[in-house]
């Protein structure tokens, strides 16, 4: 099944409410009520899940998913420590004018 429109869900992590948006390009994360979005493409999501991400992020791997010792960066709380590992989508106010 292909995406016909983005799927948006709210999640609570560490007392903050995030909007997670999944579309054909990847996954976007933003704080509820804010416009600035961090995006990760699907290839990078799979690299992180498999534990092969070049930026040093570690995932549990598809084969080790049942292992209680294997935690993703989100489970370990590392997402709050290094937000630079996510890409940034400019908001309307941050886009430069063309001309």
Chimera marker file (.cmm) of the C-alpha trace (Angstrom):
<marker_set name="trace">
<marker id="1" x="0.000" y="0.000" z="0.000" r="1" g="1" b="0" radius="0.5"/>
<marker id="2" x="1.355" y="3.409" z="-0.931" r="1" g="1" b="0" radius="0.5"/>
<marker id="3" x="0.890" y="6.696" z="0.867" r="1" g="1" b="0" radius="0.5"/>
<marker id="4" x="-1.882" y="8.829" z="-0.585" r="1" g="1" b="0" radius="0.5"/>
<marker id="5" x="-1.483" y="11.401" z="2.190" r="1" g="1" b="0" radius="0.5"/>
<marker id="6" x="0.630" y="11.762" z="5.306" r="1" g="1" b="0" radius="0.5"/>
<marker id="7" x="-0.284" y="9.800" z="8.435" r="1" g="1" b="0" radius="0.5"/>
<marker id="8" x="-0.024" y="11.965" z="11.577" r="1" g="1" b="0" radius="0.5"/>
<marker id="9" x="0.025" y="10.703" z="15.143" r="1" g="1" b="0" radius="0.5"/>
<marker id="10" x="0.665" y="12.279" z="18.544" r="1" g="1" b="0" radius="0.5"/>
<marker id="11" x="3.124" y="10.658" z="20.926" r="1" g="1" b="0" radius="0.5"/>
<marker id="12" x="4.251" y="11.665" z="24.415" r="1" g="1" b="0" radius="0.5"/>
<marker id="13" x="7.967" y="11.310" z="25.151" r="1" g="1" b="0" radius="0.5"/>
<marker id="14" x="9.541" y="12.649" z="28.316" r="1" g="1" b="0" radius="0.5"/>
<marker id="15" x="6.606" y="14.921" z="29.094" r="1" g="1" b="0" radius="0.5"/>
<marker id="16" x="6.592" y="16.494" z="25.601" r="1" g="1" b="0" radius="0.5"/>
<marker id="17" x="3.922" y="15.906" z="22.966" r="1" g="1" b="0" radius="0.5"/>
<marker id="18" x="5.287" y="15.321" z="19.463" r="1" g="1" b="0" radius="0.5"/>
<marker id="19" x="3.512" y="15.039" z="16.134" r="1" g="1" b="0" radius="0.5"/>
<marker id="20" x="4.958" y="12.197" z="14.079" r="1" g="1" b="0" radius="0.5"/>
<marker id="21" x="4.162" y="12.413" z="10.386" r="1" g="1" b="0" radius="0.5"/>
<marker id="22" x="4.861" y="9.534" z="7.991" r="1" g="1" b="0" radius="0.5"/>
<marker id="23" x="4.738" y="10.032" z="4.238" r="1" g="1" b="0" radius="0.5"/>
<marker id="24" x="6.352" y="8.594" z="1.124" r="1" g="1" b="0" radius="0.5"/>
<marker id="25" x="9.580" y="10.560" z="1.772" r="1" g="1" b="0" radius="0.5"/>
<marker id="26" x="10.103" y="9.448" z="5.380" r="1" g="1" b="0" radius="0.5"/>
<marker id="27" x="9.194" y="10.443" z="8.930" r="1" g="1" b="0" radius="0.5"/>
<marker id="28" x="8.859" y="13.961" z="10.346" r="1" g="1" b="0" radius="0.5"/>
<marker id="29" x="8.958" y="14.885" z="14.035" r="1" g="1" b="0" radius="0.5"/>
<marker id="30" x="7.851" y="18.185" z="15.579" r="1" g="1" b="0" radius="0.5"/>
<marker id="31" x="6.727" y="19.474" z="18.927" r="1" g="1" b="0" radius="0.5"/>
<marker id="32" x="2.979" y="19.921" z="19.046" r="1" g="1" b="0" radius="0.5"/>
<marker id="33" x="2.085" y="23.539" z="18.284" r="1" g="1" b="0" radius="0.5"/>
<marker id="34" x="5.376" y="24.262" z="16.500" r="1" g="1" b="0" radius="0.5"/>
<marker id="35" x="6.228" y="24.442" z="12.799" r="1" g="1" b="0" radius="0.5"/>
<marker id="36" x="9.891" y="23.420" z="12.753" r="1" g="1" b="0" radius="0.5"/>
<marker id="37" x="10.118" y="19.787" z="11.683" r="1" g="1" b="0" radius="0.5"/>
<marker id="38" x="13.010" y="17.330" z="11.854" r="1" g="1" b="0" radius="0.5"/>
<marker id="39" x="12.860" y="14.793" z="9.001" r="1" g="1" b="0" radius="0.5"/>
<marker id="40" x="14.456" y="11.404" z="8.449" r="1" g="1" b="0" radius="0.5"/>
<marker id="41" x="14.182" y="9.639" z="5.079" r="1" g="1" b="0" radius="0.5"/>
<marker id="42" x="13.153" y="5.978" z="4.936" r="1" g="1" b="0" radius="0.5"/>
<marker id="43" x="16.624" y="4.737" z="3.969" r="1" g="1" b="0" radius="0.5"/>
<marker id="44" x="18.091" y="6.355" z="7.096" r="1" g="1" b="0" radius="0.5"/>
<marker id="45" x="15.275" y="4.984" z="9.281" r="1" g="1" b="0" radius="0.5"/>
<marker id="46" x="16.070" y="1.461" z="8.077" r="1" g="1" b="0" radius="0.5"/>
<marker id="47" x="19.817" y="2.025" z="8.564" r="1" g="1" b="0" radius="0.5"/>
<marker id="48" x="19.208" y="3.094" z="12.168" r="1" g="1" b="0" radius="0.5"/>
<marker id="49" x="16.886" y="0.150" z="12.797" r="1" g="1" b="0" radius="0.5"/>
<marker id="50" x="19.473" y="-2.268" z="11.427" r="1" g="1" b="0" radius="0.5"/>
<marker id="51" x="22.310" y="-0.607" z="13.318" r="1" g="1" b="0" radius="0.5"/>
<marker id="52" x="24.261" y="0.449" z="10.217" r="1" g="1" b="0" radius="0.5"/>
<marker id="53" x="23.815" y="4.233" z="10.444" r="1" g="1" b="0" radius="0.5"/>
<marker id="54" x="27.059" y="6.081" z="9.583" r="1" g="1" b="0" radius="0.5"/>
<marker id="55" x="26.400" y="8.835" z="12.137" r="1" g="1" b="0" radius="0.5"/>
<marker id="56" x="26.873" y="6.360" z="14.974" r="1" g="1" b="0" radius="0.5"/>
<marker id="57" x="23.205" y="5.896" z="15.888" r="1" g="1" b="0" radius="0.5"/>
<marker id="58" x="22.536" y="2.372" z="17.064" r="1" g="1" b="0" radius="0.5"/>
<marker id="59" x="19.444" y="0.309" z="16.488" r="1" g="1" b="0" radius="0.5"/>
<marker id="60" x="18.478" y="-3.132" z="17.704" r="1" g="1" b="0" radius="0.5"/>
<marker id="61" x="18.671" y="-4.643" z="14.228" r="1" g="1" b="0" radius="0.5"/>
<marker id="62" x="15.909" y="-6.640" z="12.646" r="1" g="1" b="0" radius="0.5"/>
<marker id="63" x="17.388" y="-9.918" z="13.813" r="1" g="1" b="0" radius="0.5"/>
<marker id="64" x="17.949" y="-8.779" z="17.401" r="1" g="1" b="0" radius="0.5"/>
<marker id="65" x="14.533" y="-7.134" z="17.885" r="1" g="1" b="0" radius="0.5"/>
<marker id="66" x="13.554" y="-9.632" z="20.613" r="1" g="1" b="0" radius="0.5"/>
<marker id="67" x="16.680" y="-8.989" z="22.655" r="1" g="1" b="0" radius="0.5"/>
<marker id="68" x="15.943" y="-6.984" z="25.843" r="1" g="1" b="0" radius="0.5"/>
<marker id="69" x="19.501" y="-5.580" z="25.830" r="1" g="1" b="0" radius="0.5"/>
<marker id="70" x="19.112" y="-4.012" z="22.370" r="1" g="1" b="0" radius="0.5"/>
<marker id="71" x="17.592" y="-0.535" z="22.653" r="1" g="1" b="0" radius="0.5"/>
<marker id="72" x="17.020" y="2.023" z="19.944" r="1" g="1" b="0" radius="0.5"/>
<marker id="73" x="18.213" y="5.616" z="20.459" r="1" g="1" b="0" radius="0.5"/>
<marker id="74" x="14.590" y="6.609" z="21.170" r="1" g="1" b="0" radius="0.5"/>
<marker id="75" x="14.210" y="3.966" z="23.875" r="1" g="1" b="0" radius="0.5"/>
<marker id="76" x="17.499" y="4.981" z="25.471" r="1" g="1" b="0" radius="0.5"/>
<marker id="77" x="16.590" y="8.698" z="25.454" r="1" g="1" b="0" radius="0.5"/>
<marker id="78" x="19.500" y="9.606" z="23.162" r="1" g="1" b="0" radius="0.5"/>
<marker id="79" x="17.197" y="11.531" z="20.803" r="1" g="1" b="0" radius="0.5"/>
<marker id="80" x="17.150" y="14.417" z="23.281" r="1" g="1" b="0" radius="0.5"/>
<marker id="81" x="20.962" y="14.460" z="23.519" r="1" g="1" b="0" radius="0.5"/>
<marker id="82" x="21.747" y="14.829" z="19.804" r="1" g="1" b="0" radius="0.5"/>
<marker id="83" x="18.986" y="16.532" z="17.807" r="1" g="1" b="0" radius="0.5"/>
<marker id="84" x="21.544" y="17.369" z="15.089" r="1" g="1" b="0" radius="0.5"/>
<marker id="85" x="21.301" y="13.784" z="13.847" r="1" g="1" b="0" radius="0.5"/>
<marker id="86" x="17.952" y="14.672" z="12.276" r="1" g="1" b="0" radius="0.5"/>
<marker id="87" x="17.584" y="16.823" z="9.201" r="1" g="1" b="0" radius="0.5"/>
<marker id="88" x="15.728" y="20.132" z="9.388" r="1" g="1" b="0" radius="0.5"/>
<marker id="89" x="12.884" y="21.309" z="7.199" r="1" g="1" b="0" radius="0.5"/>
<marker id="90" x="12.719" y="25.091" z="6.948" r="1" g="1" b="0" radius="0.5"/>
<marker id="91" x="9.541" y="26.814" z="7.995" r="1" g="1" b="0" radius="0.5"/>
<marker id="92" x="7.926" y="29.458" z="5.818" r="1" g="1" b="0" radius="0.5"/>
<marker id="93" x="9.641" y="32.242" z="7.771" r="1" g="1" b="0" radius="0.5"/>
<marker id="94" x="13.084" y="30.664" z="7.336" r="1" g="1" b="0" radius="0.5"/>
<marker id="95" x="12.915" y="30.208" z="3.574" r="1" g="1" b="0" radius="0.5"/>
<marker id="96" x="14.818" y="32.817" z="1.632" r="1" g="1" b="0" radius="0.5"/>
<marker id="97" x="12.952" y="34.929" z="-0.899" r="1" g="1" b="0" radius="0.5"/>
<marker id="98" x="13.676" y="34.107" z="-4.507" r="1" g="1" b="0" radius="0.5"/>
<marker id="99" x="14.382" y="36.863" z="-6.905" r="1" g="1" b="0" radius="0.5"/>
<link id1="1" id2="2" r="1" g="1" b="0" radius="0.2"/>
<link id1="2" id2="3" r="1" g="1" b="0" radius="0.2"/>
<link id1="3" id2="4" r="1" g="1" b="0" radius="0.2"/>
<link id1="4" id2="5" r="1" g="1" b="0" radius="0.2"/>
<link id1="5" id2="6" r="1" g="1" b="0" radius="0.2"/>
<link id1="6" id2="7" r="1" g="1" b="0" radius="0.2"/>
<link id1="7" id2="8" r="1" g="1" b="0" radius="0.2"/>
<link id1="8" id2="9" r="1" g="1" b="0" radius="0.2"/>
<link id1="9" id2="10" r="1" g="1" b="0" radius="0.2"/>
<link id1="10" id2="11" r="1" g="1" b="0" radius="0.2"/>
<link id1="11" id2="12" r="1" g="1" b="0" radius="0.2"/>
<link id1="12" id2="13" r="1" g="1" b="0" radius="0.2"/>
<link id1="13" id2="14" r="1" g="1" b="0" radius="0.2"/>
<link id1="14" id2="15" r="1" g="1" b="0" radius="0.2"/>
<link id1="15" id2="16" r="1" g="1" b="0" radius="0.2"/>
<link id1="16" id2="17" r="1" g="1" b="0" radius="0.2"/>
<link id1="17" id2="18" r="1" g="1" b="0" radius="0.2"/>
<link id1="18" id2="19" r="1" g="1" b="0" radius="0.2"/>
<link id1="19" id2="20" r="1" g="1" b="0" radius="0.2"/>
<link id1="20" id2="21" r="1" g="1" b="0" radius="0.2"/>
<link id1="21" id2="22" r="1" g="1" b="0" radius="0.2"/>
<link id1="22" id2="23" r="1" g="1" b="0" radius="0.2"/>
<link id1="23" id2="24" r="1" g="1" b="0" radius="0.2"/>
<link id1="24" id2="25" r="1" g="1" b="0" radius="0.2"/>
<link id1="25" id2="26" r="1" g="1" b="0" radius="0.2"/>
<link id1="26" id2="27" r="1" g="1" b="0" radius="0.2"/>
<link id1="27" id2="28" r="1" g="1" b="0" radius="0.2"/>
<link id1="28" id2="29" r="1" g="1" b="0" radius="0.2"/>
<link id1="29" id2="30" r="1" g="1" b="0" radius="0.2"/>
<link id1="30" id2="31" r="1" g="1" b="0" radius="0.2"/>
<link id1="31" id2="32" r="1" g="1" b="0" radius="0.2"/>
<link id1="32" id2="33" r="1" g="1" b="0" radius="0.2"/>
<link id1="33" id2="34" r="1" g="1" b="0" radius="0.2"/>
<link id1="34" id2="35" r="1" g="1" b="0" radius="0.2"/>
<link id1="35" id2="36" r="1" g="1" b="0" radius="0.2"/>
<link id1="36" id2="37" r="1" g="1" b="0" radius="0.2"/>
<link id1="37" id2="38" r="1" g="1" b="0" radius="0.2"/>
<link id1="38" id2="39" r="1" g="1" b="0" radius="0.2"/>
<link id1="39" id2="40" r="1" g="1" b="0" radius="0.2"/>
<link id1="40" id2="41" r="1" g="1" b="0" radius="0.2"/>
<link id1="41" id2="42" r="1" g="1" b="0" radius="0.2"/>
<link id1="42" id2="43" r="1" g="1" b="0" radius="0.2"/>
<link id1="43" id2="44" r="1" g="1" b="0" radius="0.2"/>
<link id1="44" id2="45" r="1" g="1" b="0" radius="0.2"/>
<link id1="45" id2="46" r="1" g="1" b="0" radius="0.2"/>
<link id1="46" id2="47" r="1" g="1" b="0" radius="0.2"/>
<link id1="47" id2="48" r="1" g="1" b="0" radius="0.2"/>
<link id1="48" id2="49" r="1" g="1" b="0" radius="0.2"/>
<link id1="49" id2="50" r="1" g="1" b="0" radius="0.2"/>
<link id1="50" id2="51" r="1" g="1" b="0" radius="0.2"/>
<link id1="51" id2="52" r="1" g="1" b="0" radius="0.2"/>
<link id1="52" id2="53" r="1" g="1" b="0" radius="0.2"/>
<link id1="53" id2="54" r="1" g="1" b="0" radius="0.2"/>
<link id1="54" id2="55" r="1" g="1" b="0" radius="0.2"/>
<link id1="55" id2="56" r="1" g="1" b="0" radius="0.2"/>
<link id1="56" id2="57" r="1" g="1" b="0" radius="0.2"/>
<link id1="57" id2="58" r="1" g="1" b="0" radius="0.2"/>
<link id1="58" id2="59" r="1" g="1" b="0" radius="0.2"/>
<link id1="59" id2="60" r="1" g="1" b="0" radius="0.2"/>
<link id1="60" id2="61" r="1" g="1" b="0" radius="0.2"/>
<link id1="61" id2="62" r="1" g="1" b="0" radius="0.2"/>
<link id1="62" id2="63" r="1" g="1" b="0" radius="0.2"/>
<link id1="63" id2="64" r="1" g="1" b="0" radius="0.2"/>
<link id1="64" id2="65" r="1" g="1" b="0" radius="0.2"/>
<link id1="65" id2="66" r="1" g="1" b="0" radius="0.2"/>
<link id1="66" id2="67" r="1" g="1" b="0" radius="0.2"/>
<link id1="67" id2="68" r="1" g="1" b="0" radius="0.2"/>
<link id1="68" id2="69" r="1" g="1" b="0" radius="0.2"/>
<link id1="69" id2="70" r="1" g="1" b="0" radius="0.2"/>
<link id1="70" id2="71" r="1" g="1" b="0" radius="0.2"/>
<link id1="71" id2="72" r="1" g="1" b="0" radius="0.2"/>
<link id1="72" id2="73" r="1" g="1" b="0" radius="0.2"/>
<link id1="73" id2="74" r="1" g="1" b="0" radius="0.2"/>
<link id1="74" id2="75" r="1" g="1" b="0" radius="0.2"/>
<link id1="75" id2="76" r="1" g="1" b="0" radius="0.2"/>
<link id1="76" id2="77" r="1" g="1" b="0" radius="0.2"/>
<link id1="77" id2="78" r="1" g="1" b="0" radius="0.2"/>
<link id1="78" id2="79" r="1" g="1" b="0" radius="0.2"/>
<link id1="79" id2="80" r="1" g="1" b="0" radius="0.2"/>
<link id1="80" id2="81" r="1" g="1" b="0" radius="0.2"/>
<link id1="81" id2="82" r="1" g="1" b="0" radius="0.2"/>
<link id1="82" id2="83" r="1" g="1" b="0" radius="0.2"/>
<link id1="83" id2="84" r="1" g="1" b="0" radius="0.2"/>
<link id1="84" id2="85" r="1" g="1" b="0" radius="0.2"/>
<link id1="85" id2="86" r="1" g="1" b="0" radius="0.2"/>
<link id1="86" id2="87" r="1" g="1" b="0" radius="0.2"/>
<link id1="87" id2="88" r="1" g="1" b="0" radius="0.2"/>
<link id1="88" id2="89" r="1" g="1" b="0" radius="0.2"/>
<link id1="89" id2="90" r="1" g="1" b="0" radius="0.2"/>
<link id1="90" id2="91" r="1" g="1" b="0" radius="0.2"/>
<link id1="91" id2="92" r="1" g="1" b="0" radius="0.2"/>
<link id1="92" id2="93" r="1" g="1" b="0" radius="0.2"/>
<link id1="93" id2="94" r="1" g="1" b="0" radius="0.2"/>
<link id1="94" id2="95" r="1" g="1" b="0" radius="0.2"/>
<link id1="95" id2="96" r="1" g="1" b="0" radius="0.2"/>
<link id1="96" id2="97" r="1" g="1" b="0" radius="0.2"/>
<link id1="97" id2="98" r="1" g="1" b="0" radius="0.2"/>
<link id1="98" id2="99" r="1" g="1" b="0" radius="0.2"/>
</marker_set>
